[in-house]
Amino acid sequence: MKPWDDVISEEEQRAYAAAGFGHASGLGQRPALLIIDVQYRTVGTVRRPFWEAIEEFPTSCGEVGWAAVDALVPLLALFREKSWPVMYPHVAPKQTYDGGRLAEKVPAIMNISRRGYDFVAEVAPRPGDVLIPKKHPSAFFGTTMASHLIDHQVDTVVVAGCTTSGCVRGTVVDAFSLNFRVAVPQECVYDRGATSHKVNLFDMGQKYADVLPVGQLIAQLGPLPARAARET
């Protein structure tokens, strides 16, 4: 059963299949892992249900975020083992001049405490990882993301983090548009709304990415060669 089967009707899924959507793109040989916005402001500093989590950070997704962190741990371990690049597109602490349209749409995001912007310890960056501050949903818009991927000779991006309907989707669409192969491990992305999460997983899987269980993705990545040490 697919994660979206309870919200996308069989008839709608048949329509997409009949039109030729949803084929697998497959993986290349040189993947990079993008961990988007896995910060305490999106999960909370401790594991709590959603309505309790938003008392700490209004932008928290609660327990579904922590479940995604748990699912991400073995995937990240594989990337560490293979010496593949790991990149962290993330929102930096907001300044008064950062508002723009975002402050109008989601004013609560302008008042997150500094602790909220810390990376979740279980999947936090290590020396040598690439940190990419961003101010918009896509990790590519107005950032050095594409330059780093080219420098590392990446042909496949694996996108994890949050939110499925926001920064994950924006990044996936831009990566696809730049002709990278894109994979989304379905348990490693999260959103505060289950319906939006499921609909966007379905849509990305039909048009832009291979959306698949993290265990299946790990199995596909396993045979790929480790990265040779980069010259300094």
MDAnalysis code that builds the backbone (N, CA, C; Angstrom):
import MDAnalysis as mda
import numpy as np

u = mda.Universe.empty(696, n_residues=232, atom_resindex=np.repeat(np.arange(232), 3), trajectory=True)
u.add_TopologyAttr("name", ["N", "CA", "C"] * 232)
u.add_TopologyAttr("resid", np.arange(1, 233))
u.add_TopologyAttr("resname", ["MET", "LYS", "PRO", "TRP", "ASP", "ASP", "VAL", "ILE", "SER", "GLU", "GLU", "GLU", "GLN", "ARG", "ALA", "TYR", "ALA", "ALA", "ALA", "GLY", "PHE", "GLY", "HIS", "ALA", "SER", "GLY", "LEU", "GLY", "GLN", "ARG", "PRO", "ALA", "LEU", "LEU", "ILE", "ILE", "ASP", "VAL", "GLN", "TYR", "ARG", "THR", "VAL", "GLY", "THR", "VAL", "ARG", "ARG", "PRO", "PHE", "TRP", "GLU", "ALA", "ILE", "GLU", "GLU", "PHE", "PRO", "THR", "SER", "CYS", "GLY", "GLU", "VAL", "GLY", "TRP", "ALA", "ALA", "VAL", "ASP", "ALA", "LEU", "VAL", "PRO", "LEU", "LEU", "ALA", "LEU", "PHE", "ARG", "GLU", "LYS", "SER", "TRP", "PRO", "VAL", "MET", "TYR", "PRO", "HIS", "VAL", "ALA", "PRO", "LYS", "GLN", "THR", "TYR", "ASP", "GLY", "GLY", "ARG", "LEU", "ALA", "GLU", "LYS", "VAL", "PRO", "ALA", "ILE", "MET", "ASN", "ILE", "SER", "ARG", "ARG", "GLY", "TYR", "ASP", "PHE", "VAL", "ALA", "GLU", "VAL", "ALA", "PRO", "ARG", "PRO", "GLY", "ASP", "VAL", "LEU", "ILE", "PRO", "LYS", "LYS", "HIS", "PRO", "SER", "ALA", "PHE", "PHE", "GLY", "THR", "THR", "MET", "ALA", "SER", "HIS", "LEU", "ILE", "ASP", "HIS", "GLN", "VAL", "ASP", "THR", "VAL", "VAL", "VAL", "ALA", "GLY", "CYS", "THR", "THR", "SER", "GLY", "CYS", "VAL", "ARG", "GLY", "THR", "VAL", "VAL", "ASP", "ALA", "PHE", "SER", "LEU", "ASN", "PHE", "ARG", "VAL", "ALA", "VAL", "PRO", "GLN", "GLU", "CYS", "VAL", "TYR", "ASP", "ARG", "GLY", "ALA", "THR", "SER", "HIS", "LYS", "VAL", "ASN", "LEU", "PHE", "ASP", "MET", "GLY", "GLN", "LYS", "TYR", "ALA", "ASP", "VAL", "LEU", "PRO", "VAL", "GLY", "GLN", "LEU", "ILE", "ALA", "GLN", "LEU", "GLY", "PRO", "LEU", "PRO", "ALA", "ARG", "ALA", "ALA", "ARG", "GLU", "THR"])
u.atoms.positions = np.array([
    [0.834, -1.196, 0.000],
    [0.000, 0.000, 0.000],
    [0.868, 1.246, 0.000],
    [0.569, 2.183, -0.879],
    [1.303, 3.437, -0.957],
    [0.803, 4.409, 0.114],
    [1.670, 5.344, 0.537],
    [1.253, 6.271, 1.593],
    [0.035, 7.099, 1.229],
    [-0.219, 7.275, -0.059],
    [-1.307, 8.161, -0.511],
    [-2.580, 7.412, -0.888],
    [-2.589, 6.108, -0.755],
    [-3.734, 5.331, -1.239],
    [-5.040, 5.687, -0.543],
    [-4.962, 6.216, 0.680],
    [-6.199, 6.542, 1.393],
    [-6.705, 7.950, 1.095],
    [-5.952, 8.721, 0.291],
    [-6.425, 10.068, -0.061],
    [-6.507, 10.293, -1.574],
    [-5.762, 9.535, -2.351],
    [-5.842, 9.626, -3.815],
    [-6.628, 8.414, -4.301],
    [-7.739, 8.648, -4.933],
    [-8.620, 7.545, -5.320],
    [-7.955, 6.640, -6.355],
    [-8.463, 5.418, -6.431],
    [-7.966, 4.473, -7.430],
    [-8.195, 5.010, -8.831],
    [-9.329, 5.678, -9.037],
    [-9.633, 6.244, -10.348],
    [-8.612, 7.309, -10.742],
    [-8.259, 8.182, -9.805],
    [-7.257, 9.215, -10.092],
    [-5.902, 8.592, -10.382],
    [-5.533, 7.587, -9.623],
    [-4.249, 6.933, -9.855],
    [-4.233, 6.244, -11.216],
    [-5.338, 5.659, -11.608],
    [-5.446, 5.033, -12.936],
    [-5.299, 6.083, -14.032],
    [-5.842, 7.271, -13.799],
    [-5.759, 8.337, -14.797],
    [-4.309, 8.749, -15.032],
    [-3.546, 8.885, -13.975],
    [-2.137, 9.236, -14.116],
    [-1.374, 8.125, -14.833],
    [-1.651, 6.891, -14.455],
    [-0.963, 5.762, -15.101],
    [-1.300, 5.693, -16.581],
    [-2.568, 5.931, -16.915],
    [-2.983, 5.882, -18.317],
    [-2.318, 6.969, -19.139],
    [-2.028, 8.118, -18.495],
    [-1.362, 9.216, -19.189],
    [0.151, 9.034, -19.265],
    [0.662, 7.986, -18.628],
    [2.093, 7.686, -18.744],
    [2.962, 8.269, -17.646],
    [2.344, 8.771, -16.582],
    [3.129, 9.334, -15.483],
    [3.605, 8.229, -14.540],
    [4.576, 8.624, -13.677],
    [4.960, 7.762, -12.563],
    [6.033, 6.737, -12.840],
    [6.693, 6.818, -13.977],
    [7.779, 5.875, -14.240],
    [8.987, 6.186, -13.350],
    [9.756, 5.167, -13.035],
    [10.949, 5.351, -12.223],
    [12.072, 5.947, -13.059],
    [12.775, 6.915, -12.483],
    [13.954, 7.485, -13.143],
    [15.209, 6.689, -12.825],
    [15.223, 6.053, -11.671],
    [16.405, 5.308, -11.258],
    [17.479, 6.210, -10.681],
    [18.525, 5.589, -10.181],
    [19.622, 6.305, -9.560],
    [20.812, 6.377, -10.501],
    [21.598, 7.420, -10.314],
    [22.876, 7.483, -11.011],
    [23.958, 6.776, -10.213],
    [25.187, 7.252, -10.327],
    [26.322, 6.636, -9.648],
    [26.894, 7.497, -8.539],
    [26.491, 8.785, -8.482],
    [27.125, 9.712, -7.533],
    [26.045, 10.510, -6.795],
    [25.506, 9.920, -5.732],
    [24.407, 10.579, -5.017],
    [24.893, 11.576, -3.971],
    [24.023, 12.503, -3.653],
    [24.197, 13.410, -2.514],
    [22.904, 13.397, -1.714],
    [23.037, 13.536, -0.405],
    [21.876, 13.580, 0.478],
    [21.625, 15.011, 0.912],
    [20.412, 15.494, 0.681],
    [20.005, 16.837, 1.103],
    [19.069, 16.691, 2.299],
    [19.490, 17.194, 3.441],
    [18.685, 17.145, 4.661],
    [18.159, 18.560, 4.912],
    [16.892, 18.753, 4.633],
    [16.321, 20.096, 4.590],
    [15.602, 20.440, 5.896],
    [16.078, 21.472, 6.565],
    [15.372, 22.076, 7.703],
    [15.071, 21.108, 8.838],
    [15.923, 20.116, 9.053],
    [15.722, 19.217, 10.198],
    [16.368, 19.899, 11.411],
    [15.642, 20.859, 11.916],
    [16.040, 21.687, 13.043],
    [14.986, 21.556, 14.137],
    [15.344, 21.916, 15.348],
    [14.394, 21.731, 16.446],
    [13.110, 22.524, 16.259],
    [13.173, 23.601, 15.505],
    [11.957, 24.384, 15.263],
    [10.921, 23.596, 14.466],
    [11.331, 22.516, 13.791],
    [10.382, 21.725, 12.999],
    [9.975, 20.416, 13.666],
    [10.615, 20.062, 14.789],
    [10.229, 18.829, 15.492],
    [10.022, 19.034, 16.988],
    [10.619, 20.093, 17.553],
    [10.617, 20.285, 18.991],
    [11.854, 19.675, 19.618],
    [12.226, 20.157, 20.778],
    [13.445, 19.674, 21.431],
    [13.253, 18.309, 22.080],
    [12.008, 17.917, 22.321],
    [11.692, 16.574, 22.805],
    [10.515, 16.049, 22.001],
    [10.294, 14.753, 22.082],
    [9.231, 14.121, 21.295],
    [7.881, 14.361, 21.968],
    [7.049, 15.123, 21.289],
    [5.717, 15.420, 21.811],
    [4.704, 15.335, 20.677],
    [3.432, 15.050, 20.984],
    [2.375, 15.150, 19.973],
    [2.297, 16.582, 19.440],
    [1.707, 16.716, 18.261],
    [1.700, 17.991, 17.569],
    [1.214, 19.143, 18.440],
    [0.055, 18.977, 19.085],
    [-0.548, 20.103, 19.792],
    [0.264, 20.515, 21.012],
    [1.063, 19.611, 21.538],
    [1.982, 19.977, 22.614],
    [3.268, 20.572, 22.038],
    [3.732, 20.028, 20.907],
    [4.980, 20.497, 20.304],
    [4.898, 21.951, 19.873],
    [3.730, 22.380, 19.370],
    [3.641, 23.761, 18.876],
    [3.586, 24.785, 20.006],
    [3.450, 24.313, 21.242],
    [3.553, 25.240, 22.365],
    [4.997, 25.704, 22.547],
    [5.954, 24.864, 22.128],
    [7.366, 25.250, 22.181],
    [7.761, 26.044, 20.942],
    [7.488, 25.471, 19.767],
    [7.760, 26.138, 18.496],
    [6.503, 26.036, 17.629],
    [5.902, 27.140, 17.240],
    [4.680, 27.070, 16.437],
    [4.892, 26.421, 15.076],
    [6.130, 26.318, 14.644],
    [6.437, 25.700, 13.346],
    [6.743, 24.212, 13.466],
    [6.609, 23.639, 14.654],
    [6.924, 22.226, 14.851],
    [5.891, 21.324, 14.191],
    [6.348, 20.173, 13.727],
    [5.454, 19.148, 13.184],
    [5.223, 18.011, 14.180],
    [5.906, 18.055, 15.326],
    [5.672, 17.080, 16.371],
    [6.202, 15.695, 16.072],
    [5.437, 14.684, 16.495],
    [5.923, 13.305, 16.459],
    [6.228, 12.804, 15.052],
    [5.509, 13.288, 14.036],
    [5.798, 12.814, 12.675],
    [7.196, 13.249, 12.244],
    [7.647, 14.403, 12.746],
    [9.003, 14.839, 12.451],
    [10.037, 13.933, 13.083],
    [9.793, 13.550, 14.329],
    [10.731, 12.651, 15.008],
    [10.754, 11.268, 14.361],
    [9.614, 10.802, 13.881],
    [9.585, 9.522, 13.167],
    [10.444, 9.591, 11.910],
    [10.400, 10.725, 11.219],
    [11.228, 10.904, 10.024],
    [12.712, 10.951, 10.388],
    [13.047, 11.592, 11.504],
    [14.437, 11.608, 11.970],
    [14.917, 10.181, 12.192],
    [14.111, 9.361, 12.858],
    [14.487, 7.967, 13.109],
    [14.735, 7.217, 11.803],
    [13.873, 7.446, 10.818],
    [14.019, 6.766, 9.527],
    [15.236, 7.257, 8.766],
    [15.617, 8.504, 9.006],
    [16.744, 9.105, 8.299],
    [18.092, 8.612, 8.824],
    [18.141, 8.200, 10.073],
    [19.421, 7.823, 10.698],
    [20.166, 6.752, 9.895],
    [19.552, 5.610, 9.522],
    [20.308, 4.608, 8.759],
    [20.686, 5.064, 7.357],
    [19.857, 5.902, 6.748],
    [20.202, 6.421, 5.422],
    [21.421, 7.324, 5.514],
    [21.432, 8.202, 6.492],
    [22.591, 9.069, 6.697],
    [23.828, 8.246, 7.010],
    [23.682, 7.181, 7.788],
    [24.834, 6.322, 8.112],
    [25.447, 5.725, 6.853],
    [24.605, 5.340, 5.888],
    [25.121, 4.801, 4.628],
    [25.914, 5.860, 3.875],
    [25.400, 7.079, 3.825],
    [26.125, 8.154, 3.144],
    [27.459, 8.432, 3.843],
    [27.482, 8.366, 5.164],
    [28.753, 8.543, 5.885],
    [29.724, 7.419, 5.536],
    [29.211, 6.206, 5.531],
    [30.060, 5.045, 5.239],
    [30.659, 5.124, 3.840],
    [29.888, 5.619, 2.884],
    [30.331, 5.681, 1.492],
    [31.095, 6.974, 1.173],
    [31.189, 7.871, 2.143],
    [31.840, 9.180, 1.937],
    [31.159, 9.985, 0.840],
    [29.849, 9.793, 0.686],
    [29.081, 10.589, -0.267],
    [28.747, 11.942, 0.359],
    [28.582, 12.973, -0.441],
    [28.313, 14.301, 0.114],
    [26.953, 14.391, 0.800],
    [26.967, 15.072, 1.937],
    [25.742, 15.353, 2.693],
    [25.631, 16.864, 2.814],
    [24.481, 17.394, 2.444],
    [24.285, 18.836, 2.414],
    [23.058, 19.221, 3.246],
    [23.156, 20.357, 3.898],
    [22.125, 20.789, 4.836],
    [21.557, 22.153, 4.418],
    [20.610, 22.170, 3.489],
    [19.886, 23.418, 3.248],
    [19.043, 23.732, 4.483],
    [19.154, 24.934, 4.999],
    [18.477, 25.234, 6.259],
    [18.121, 26.712, 6.346],
    [17.126, 26.992, 7.158],
    [16.742, 28.366, 7.445],
    [17.611, 28.879, 8.586],
    [18.278, 29.989, 8.359],
    [19.075, 30.630, 9.405],
    [18.169, 31.508, 10.251],
    [18.602, 31.867, 11.466],
    [17.775, 32.749, 12.305],
    [17.322, 33.986, 11.535],
    [16.060, 34.316, 11.669],
    [15.470, 35.406, 10.911],
    [15.883, 36.770, 11.470],
    [16.178, 37.663, 10.558],
    [16.431, 39.057, 10.905],
    [15.212, 39.890, 10.474],
    [15.121, 41.105, 10.969],
    [13.964, 41.930, 10.637],
    [13.837, 42.175, 9.137],
    [14.973, 42.206, 8.435],
    [14.928, 42.482, 7.002],
    [14.662, 41.225, 6.173],
    [14.513, 40.065, 6.827],
    [14.277, 38.819, 6.105],
    [12.806, 38.560, 5.810],
    [11.932, 39.404, 6.298],
    [10.509, 39.092, 6.285],
    [9.923, 38.829, 4.922],
    [9.808, 39.852, 4.103],
    [9.209, 39.679, 2.785],
    [7.822, 39.089, 2.873],
    [7.468, 38.326, 1.846],
    [6.135, 37.736, 1.810],
    [5.966, 36.643, 2.866],
    [7.081, 35.994, 3.247],
    [6.979, 34.933, 4.239],
    [6.457, 35.461, 5.568],
    [6.934, 36.621, 5.979],
    [6.478, 37.200, 7.245],
    [4.997, 37.538, 7.204],
    [4.485, 37.817, 6.021],
    [3.063, 38.103, 5.881],
    [2.224, 36.824, 5.928],
    [2.744, 35.775, 5.294],
    [2.002, 34.526, 5.245],
    [2.115, 33.730, 6.543],
    [3.327, 33.711, 7.137],
    [3.573, 32.916, 8.342],
    [4.323, 33.777, 9.355],
    [3.667, 34.759, 9.974],
    [4.376, 35.682, 10.866],
    [5.054, 35.000, 12.041],
    [4.552, 33.841, 12.488],
    [5.152, 33.160, 13.644],
    [6.593, 32.749, 13.392],
    [6.961, 32.562, 12.123],
    [8.314, 32.109, 11.827],
    [9.359, 33.176, 12.133],
    [8.937, 34.412, 12.293],
    [9.876, 35.492, 12.555],
    [10.279, 35.578, 14.023],
    [9.652, 34.787, 14.882],
    [9.898, 34.911, 16.317],
    [10.362, 33.612, 16.962],
    [11.053, 32.782, 16.201],
    [11.573, 31.521, 16.723],
    [12.853, 31.795, 17.516],
    [12.986, 31.161, 18.672],
    [14.190, 31.349, 19.484],
    [15.404, 30.736, 18.804],
    [16.567, 31.182, 19.214],
    [17.818, 30.703, 18.598],
    [17.959, 29.189, 18.701],
    [17.517, 28.606, 19.806],
    [17.596, 27.157, 19.978],
    [16.848, 26.422, 18.874],
    [15.766, 26.987, 18.416],
    [14.977, 26.334, 17.388],
    [15.719, 26.114, 16.082],
    [16.740, 26.901, 15.832],
    [17.488, 26.785, 14.579],
    [18.637, 25.794, 14.653],
    [18.892, 25.221, 15.823],
    [19.932, 24.207, 15.934],
    [19.502, 22.942, 15.204],
    [20.483, 22.253, 14.596],
    [20.185, 20.997, 13.905],
    [19.883, 19.898, 14.930],
    [18.956, 19.020, 14.577],
    [18.611, 17.903, 15.445],
    [19.834, 16.997, 15.591],
    [20.203, 16.704, 16.825],
    [21.490, 16.051, 17.111],
    [21.653, 14.715, 16.402],
    [20.578, 13.940, 16.301],
    [20.673, 12.599, 15.723],
    [21.123, 12.603, 14.267],
    [20.897, 13.708, 13.559],
    [21.270, 13.769, 12.140],
    [22.005, 15.078, 11.832],
    [22.719, 15.598, 12.806],
    [23.370, 16.899, 12.669],
    [24.578, 16.846, 11.748],
    [24.973, 17.988, 11.199],
    [26.147, 18.031, 10.331],
    [27.432, 17.652, 11.067],
    [28.387, 17.181, 10.269],
    [29.734, 16.899, 10.735],
    [30.716, 17.736, 9.916],
    [31.942, 17.870, 10.382],
    [32.941, 18.583, 9.568],
    [33.040, 17.964, 8.177],
    [33.066, 18.806, 7.183],
    [33.123, 18.355, 5.797],
    [31.776, 18.370, 5.102],
    [30.681, 18.411, 5.866],
    [29.365, 18.542, 5.246],
    [29.174, 19.970, 4.737],
    [28.227, 20.129, 3.834],
    [27.971, 21.431, 3.221],
    [26.722, 22.039, 3.843],
    [26.859, 23.203, 4.455],
    [25.737, 23.932, 5.039],
    [25.319, 25.055, 4.092],
    [24.034, 25.078, 3.763],
    [23.534, 26.022, 2.768],
    [22.364, 26.808, 3.350],
    [22.606, 28.006, 3.850],
    [21.490, 28.826, 4.335],
    [20.576, 29.210, 3.169],
    [19.284, 29.231, 3.435],
    [18.315, 29.597, 2.404],
    [17.240, 30.475, 3.015],
    [16.586, 31.259, 2.183],
    [15.520, 32.149, 2.632],
    [14.182, 31.852, 1.968],
    [14.170, 30.841, 1.095],
    [12.967, 30.519, 0.339],
    [12.781, 29.008, 0.325],
    [11.628, 28.519, -0.131],
    [11.375, 27.076, -0.054],
    [12.421, 26.211, -0.755],
    [12.747, 26.514, -1.983],
    [13.705, 25.677, -2.705],
    [15.119, 25.879, -2.187],
    [15.826, 24.778, -2.007],
    [17.233, 24.842, -1.605],
    [18.117, 25.396, -2.713],
    [17.556, 25.560, -3.917],
    [18.326, 26.077, -5.044],
    [18.161, 27.582, -5.232],
    [17.029, 28.136, -4.801],
    [16.726, 29.526, -5.121],
    [17.612, 30.469, -4.311],
    [18.465, 31.233, -4.999],
    [19.313, 32.216, -4.357],
    [20.403, 31.627, -3.488],
    [20.788, 30.363, -3.738],
    [21.827, 29.706, -2.937],
    [22.931, 29.162, -3.838],
    [23.929, 28.560, -3.206],
    [25.050, 27.942, -3.930],
    [24.845, 26.438, -4.129],
    [23.638, 25.948, -3.938],
    [23.389, 24.509, -4.007],
    [23.868, 23.880, -5.314],
    [23.455, 24.426, -6.448],
    [23.829, 23.822, -7.732],
    [25.341, 23.804, -7.903],
    [26.014, 24.857, -7.468],
    [27.471, 24.919, -7.577],
    [28.132, 23.801, -6.775],
    [27.634, 23.554, -5.559],
    [28.208, 22.480, -4.738],
    [27.961, 21.113, -5.362],
    [26.773, 20.902, -5.897],
    [26.480, 19.612, -6.523],
    [27.369, 19.369, -7.734],
    [27.590, 20.394, -8.518],
    [28.480, 20.273, -9.670],
    [29.907, 19.991, -9.221],
    [30.345, 20.702, -8.198],
    [31.705, 20.510, -7.686],
    [31.923, 19.070, -7.228],
    [30.897, 18.461, -6.630],
    [31.003, 17.082, -6.147],
    [30.633, 16.066, -7.229],
    [30.365, 16.537, -8.442],
    [30.020, 15.679, -9.579],
    [28.799, 14.796, -9.290],
    [27.850, 15.354, -8.604],
    [26.641, 14.626, -8.220],
    [25.716, 14.466, -9.421],
    [25.115, 13.288, -9.547],
    [24.097, 13.097, -10.584],
    [22.730, 12.733, -10.002],
    [22.683, 12.472, -8.707],
    [21.450, 12.057, -8.047],
    [21.322, 12.764, -6.709],
    [20.171, 13.376, -6.444],
    [19.944, 13.976, -5.136],
    [18.849, 13.196, -4.412],
    [19.157, 12.846, -3.179],
    [18.199, 12.204, -2.286],
    [17.724, 13.280, -1.322],
    [16.431, 13.547, -1.314],
    [15.890, 14.688, -0.575],
    [15.118, 14.197, 0.645],
    [15.546, 14.668, 1.821],
    [14.886, 14.334, 3.083],
    [14.591, 15.628, 3.834],
    [13.743, 15.529, 4.854],
    [13.482, 16.703, 5.684],
    [12.059, 17.203, 5.568],
    [11.912, 18.527, 5.662],
    [10.556, 19.067, 5.718],
    [10.485, 20.463, 5.067],
    [9.241, 20.919, 4.831],
    [8.055, 20.096, 4.875],
    [7.832, 19.491, 3.490],
    [7.137, 18.364, 3.485],
    [6.905, 17.663, 2.225],
    [6.278, 18.579, 1.181],
    [5.301, 19.364, 1.606],
    [4.556, 20.209, 0.676],
    [5.247, 21.537, 0.385],
    [6.296, 21.858, 1.160],
    [6.943, 23.150, 1.025],
    [8.364, 23.043, 0.500],
    [9.316, 23.048, 1.410],
    [10.724, 23.096, 1.006],
    [11.188, 21.822, 0.317],
    [10.645, 20.671, 0.725],
    [11.000, 19.425, 0.040],
    [10.503, 19.471, -1.399],
    [9.238, 19.781, -1.569],
    [8.688, 19.825, -2.925],
    [9.387, 20.874, -3.787],
    [9.598, 22.083, -3.242],
    [10.271, 23.119, -4.020],
    [11.657, 22.689, -4.468],
    [12.373, 22.010, -3.591],
    [13.722, 21.543, -3.917],
    [13.681, 20.427, -4.949],
    [12.746, 19.511, -4.778],
    [12.613, 18.396, -5.722],
    [12.316, 18.909, -7.125],
    [11.406, 19.846, -7.249],
    [11.041, 20.377, -8.572],
    [12.244, 21.054, -9.223],
    [12.986, 21.841, -8.446],
    [14.146, 22.523, -9.024],
    [15.257, 21.548, -9.375],
    [15.487, 20.542, -8.549],
    [16.510, 19.537, -8.868],
    [16.145, 18.800, -10.151],
    [14.887, 18.417, -10.273],
    [14.402, 17.764, -11.489],
    [14.575, 18.683, -12.697],
    [14.256, 19.961, -12.518],
    [14.354, 20.920, -13.617],
    [15.791, 21.109, -14.076],
    [16.743, 20.881, -13.172],
    [18.164, 20.987, -13.508],
    [18.753, 19.656, -13.979],
    [17.877, 18.675, -14.196],
    [18.231, 17.374, -14.760],
    [19.016, 16.474, -13.812],
    [18.883, 16.685, -12.502],
    [19.376, 15.702, -11.557],
    [18.336, 14.594, -11.421],
    [18.808, 13.383, -11.197],
    [17.902, 12.320, -10.775],
    [17.512, 12.615, -9.321],
    [16.271, 12.357, -8.972],
    [15.782, 12.726, -7.640],
    [15.096, 11.531, -6.994],
    [15.450, 11.274, -5.746],
    [14.793, 10.233, -4.961],
    [14.302, 10.833, -3.648],
    [13.113, 10.441, -3.240],
    [12.531, 10.895, -1.974],
    [12.194, 9.663, -1.134],
    [12.936, 9.403, -0.061],
    [12.575, 8.309, 0.839],
    [11.339, 8.705, 1.648],
    [10.243, 8.027, 1.430],
    [8.946, 8.518, 1.885],
    [8.829, 8.643, 3.403],
    [9.569, 7.831, 4.159],
    [9.501, 7.942, 5.617],
    [10.395, 9.042, 6.170],
    [11.247, 9.613, 5.328],
    [12.246, 10.585, 5.784],
    [11.851, 12.022, 5.501],
    [10.625, 12.236, 5.054],
    [10.109, 13.595, 4.867],
    [8.858, 13.732, 5.715],
    [8.558, 14.953, 6.128],
    [7.424, 15.133, 7.035],
    [6.777, 16.489, 6.853],
    [5.535, 16.567, 7.358],
    [4.711, 17.764, 7.210],
    [3.749, 17.814, 8.387],
    [3.231, 18.974, 8.675],
    [2.296, 19.102, 9.798],
    [0.896, 18.622, 9.443],
    [0.606, 18.451, 8.158],
    [-0.697, 17.978, 7.719],
    [-0.569, 16.686, 6.935],
    [-1.272, 15.635, 7.374],
    [-1.138, 14.326, 6.727],
    [-1.634, 14.344, 5.290],
    [-2.743, 15.042, 5.042],
    [-3.293, 15.069, 3.682],
    [-2.335, 15.751, 2.720],
    [-1.832, 16.917, 3.107],
    [-0.884, 17.630, 2.257],
    [0.371, 16.799, 2.028],
    [0.843, 16.138, 3.073],
    [2.016, 15.268, 2.968],
    [1.791, 14.174, 1.920],
    [0.670, 13.503, 2.013],
    [0.406, 12.371, 1.124],
    [0.166, 12.816, -0.319],
    [-0.587, 13.879, -0.495],
    [-0.867, 14.374, -1.847],
    [0.423, 14.807, -2.536],
    [1.294, 15.470, -1.805],
    [2.534, 15.930, -2.415],
    [3.508, 14.782, -2.674],
    [3.520, 13.763, -1.817],
    [4.312, 12.574, -2.134],
    [3.838, 11.960, -3.447],
    [2.521, 11.824, -3.588],
    [1.979, 11.258, -4.826],
    [2.368, 12.098, -6.031],
    [2.183, 13.406, -5.934],
    [2.443, 14.278, -7.072],
    [3.922, 14.271, -7.451],
    [4.803, 14.333, -6.452],
    [6.236, 14.275, -6.763],
    [6.593, 12.948, -7.414],
    [6.003, 11.871, -6.917],
    [6.305, 10.556, -7.482],
    [5.805, 10.383, -8.898],
    [4.729, 11.071, -9.239],
    [4.194, 10.983, -10.594],
    [4.993, 11.808, -11.591],
    [5.608, 12.919, -11.123],
    [6.161, 13.892, -12.070],
    [7.659, 14.148, -11.951],
    [8.201, 14.102, -10.733],
    [9.527, 14.670, -10.543],
    [10.560, 13.764, -9.881],
    [10.133, 12.733, -9.163],
    [11.081, 11.983, -8.334],
    [10.659, 10.531, -8.214],
    [11.591, 9.702, -7.805],
    [11.258, 8.349, -7.378],
    [10.952, 8.416, -5.886],
    [9.700, 8.217, -5.526],
    [9.276, 8.214, -4.125],
    [9.142, 6.757, -3.700],
    [9.919, 6.356, -2.717],
    [9.983, 4.941, -2.364],
    [10.338, 4.763, -0.893],
    [10.077, 3.583, -0.333],
    [10.434, 3.336, 1.062],
    [11.935, 3.461, 1.284],
    [12.305, 3.942, 2.456],
    [13.723, 4.181, 2.720],
    [14.521, 2.887, 2.678],
    [13.940, 1.775, 3.135],
    [14.659, 0.504, 3.078],
    [14.961, 0.086, 1.654],
    [14.010, 0.316, 0.751],
    [14.229, 0.002, -0.667],
    [15.301, 0.908, -1.257],
    [15.283, 2.173, -0.883],
    [16.295, 3.102, -1.384],
    [17.678, 2.709, -0.884],
    [17.796, 2.359, 0.380],
    [19.087, 1.935, 0.926],
    [19.601, 0.713, 0.170],
    [18.709, -0.221, -0.141],
    [19.111, -1.414, -0.891],
    [19.609, -1.053, -2.283],
    [18.988, -0.072, -2.920],
    [19.430, 0.342, -4.256],
    [20.751, 1.102, -4.206],
    [20.941, 1.876, -3.142],
    [22.175, 2.650, -3.016],
    [23.364, 1.789, -2.623],
    [23.102, 0.726, -1.905],
    [24.180, -0.078, -1.336],
    [25.265, -0.513, -2.308],
    [24.907, -1.002, -3.510],
    [25.946, -1.469, -4.440],
    [26.757, -0.353, -5.111],
    [26.336, 0.893, -4.987],
    [27.053, 1.970, -5.665],
    [28.421, 2.180, -5.022],
    [29.400, 2.597, -5.811],
    [30.767, 2.736, -5.270],
    [30.878, 3.896, -4.291],
    [31.720, 3.703, -3.284],
    [32.039, 4.776, -2.363],
    [32.802, 5.864, -3.097],
    [32.772, 7.056, -2.558],
    [33.492, 8.169, -3.162],
    [34.952, 8.124, -2.754],
    [35.824, 8.308, -3.720],
    [37.243, 8.392, -3.418],
    [37.522, 9.684, -2.644],
    [38.557, 9.682, -1.841],
    [38.928, 10.860, -1.069],
    [39.210, 12.029, -2.001],
    [38.662, 13.185, -1.663],
    [38.890, 14.383, -2.474],
    [40.245, 14.968, -2.167],
    [40.914, 15.430, -3.219],
    [42.197, 16.094, -3.020],
    [41.981, 17.481, -2.434],
    [42.864, 17.896, -1.556],
    [42.763, 19.215, -0.939],
    [43.891, 20.097, -1.405],
])
